[in-house]
Amino acid sequence: MTDLVPAVVTWADPGDAAAVADHIARVVSAPGQKRIAFTGGSTPIKVLALLKDRPIDWASVTIALTDDRQVPDDHAASNFGKIHGALGASGAAFERLEEGAVVAPFDLVWLGMGEDGHVASLFPHMHALVRPGPTVIATTPIPLPPEAPFDRLTLNHKALKATNEIILVVTGKSKKALIERAMAGDDRYPVADFLRGYGPPVTIYWSE
């Protein structure tokens, strides 16, 4: 779990939700206790729906979020509320985001990506409280997205990279093109920091 080796990026084939579900199942089914950081949004809920009938030992897993909006759990914009609603009865342990908390390493970090290339709540333009080490920071995107005009809590770069592996799950041709630009050297997008330079291996799951 180090960022001192060059990141290796692989495109999964197939890259659909079923393939992502298989990847999650492999990690969860490995021996011992596991730590997984889940992305927000609708994609994890779709993937978890594909896993609900599998004999998976979620009790061996601690689930964190890569980021969340600073809203109550029962708010429609709460990533924690959605994930806990899907897995709260599974036996999994949940680790809340707390600003300034030191974050232990993960077995898997699951990232999504916005149309502007942001990952977690690390935006191209934002107000952010910088903290050293793998930790949770507060961010506010600039401008605030009208569909989600909230302050955020997010794992910082060091926390997101403190993992055995990263999966990046995206859909749509425009996001694929952005990833290809980032991999070719365009550093305007936060996702570029995970696809180039140093860090854990990244598997990209892309579908139309």
Summary of the structure (lengths in Angstrom):
residues: 208
radius of gyration: 15.9
end to end distance: 31.4
largest distance: 43.7
contacts: 648
relative contact order: 0.21
helix: 26%
strand: 27%
